[in-house]
Amino acid sequence: MKKLSLLLFLCMLQLASYAQQLLKGRTTGENATPLAGVSILNKTQKVTAASEADGSFSIPAKNGDIIVVSSVGYSNQQITL
């Protein structure tokens, strides 16, 4: 299986007064081609998101959360923030 390249242009943003943060990034494949429909799971908070046509995504996350990125035909990637 191909390895899923994940370019996380991390932009941690403060939300409301609950100190929640939003993880924003972009999923790409070989040759930096954007990957649409990639599943992004915050395993810690049990929240999911999917990447857009340009590979962009955003999901609630904070330091210490476990993020799992998966797509058909690619190996899953797990990242601890």
Secondary structure, DSSP 8 states (H G I E B T S, - for coil): -EE-EEE-----EEETTTTEEEEEEEEE-GGG-B-SS-EEEETTTTEEEE--TTSEEEEE--TT-EEEEE-TTEE-EEEE-
